[in-house]
Amino acid sequence: MEYITRSAAETERLGAALAAKLQPGDVIAFLGDLGAGKTAFTRGLARGLGITDPVTSPTYTIVNEYPQGRLPLFHFDMYRLRDAEELFDLGWEDYLDRGGVCAVEWSENVAEALEDPITVTIRKDPESEDTRYITLTGGRNHADLSL
């Protein structure tokens, strides 16, 4: 499914709508350029899961954990990882076993480690600073990702 958002707030609302469909162990694999809106979408996921803590990009920490909510949220930034082996060294399987949702920015760097993710592709509109084209595909439990 493809969606168009015209502000960061709309991108967050789309993330919150997806959160209502998420189940323990779901992986969200983000694809998109720097500044596309991956963290804004993740803020919406967190809000939709009932998480009230501020959500920030885990650029330097690799993963931020938000344990309070309907499901815990583990927000990863794989920009600095070279391959999936480094992800497994961080304890990736332990995060999957904790029954939460893993939101993975720069997922293309570790694609071989992500089994049946829900892929969220975010593209900026070259004509509009705030407009985003967001496509949702895949997922092991989500035949219909319409929101």
Secondary structure as UniProt FT lines:
FT   STRAND          2..5
FT   HELIX           8..19
FT   TURN            20..21
FT   TURN            24..25
FT   STRAND          27..31
FT   TURN            34..35
FT   HELIX           38..48
FT   TURN            49..50
FT   TURN            59..61
FT   STRAND          63..66
FT   STRAND          73..77
FT   TURN            79..80
FT   HELIX           84..89
FT   TURN            90..91
FT   HELIX           92..97
FT   TURN            98..99
FT   STRAND          101..105
FT   HELIX           107..113
FT   STRAND          118..124
FT   TURN            126..127
FT   STRAND          132..138
FT   TURN            140..141
//
